[in-house]
Amino acid sequence: MVILAVLPGLAMADDKRVVFYAPPALVESGLIKYIAPRFSLKTQVRVESVDDPGAAELVLGPEGRALFSGLGARWHMDLRSDGKGAQRFADWLTSDVGRRTVQSFAPDGDPIFTEPKVQKAVVAEVEMTGDAVLGQEASWVKCVRCHVTERGRGGFGIGSTPSFFVMRGFEDWQARFAGFYFLKPHAAFTQVEGVTDPFPIDRPSPIAVIDLTLDDLEAILAYVAALAPADLGDPLIHQ
């Protein structure tokens, strides 16, 4: 569905159009029809809406950078393309002009959307059966060559890998740690006794193997559960 076509025969280059997806609730509210013409008239960028978020350059929904609240939800922007048109739409939506335009939408006289309401992260308390003290030492021995596992004890890990404190703040931290040996790149050099298959003789691990037992893993989980998550401030923006 084409929301607005500015000027007949407008070139379809990336810098002159943006393909985006908005959930039915936003479309039915009338917000998209309200903001799209205002953006296009200002920038001469054609705005096209699709029904499949997988085909969109920019998605409005539950993930990404928070834009506004309304209709009982907090709405985010997930920018999935580096096209100039998509970037201009993203910049406009996050600008003062874009935010004021969204907040001025009041079909019945009362504005529907406001600044995004702050959501405080809640860290769930998880009961672990492993030995956290042993887990602290196992983390140091097994994981420190890539990750920072504790503060004030030498070793800095690899800069491109998150620390245990950062990962403790992930909503799915427990699942990540419990099954880390299946995830890349760990599967290429990690062996868990009684769980993983030995590496083939003709395809050995490219680096020194990390050998763990299930007791080690339970201890590491108990240690991580006791860590205070790193304070990352506002949610990260993925572009």
PyMOL commands that set and color helices and strands:
alter all, ss='L'
color gray80, all
select helices_A, chain A and resi 14-16+24-29+31-43+53-55+84-94+96-103+132-143+164-168+173-178+180-182+186-188+214-225
alter helices_A, ss='H'
color red, helices_A
select strands_A, chain A and resi 2-4+17-21+46-49+58-61+65-70+73-79+190-192+210-212
alter strands_A, ss='S'
color yellow, strands_A
deselect
rebuild
show_as cartoon
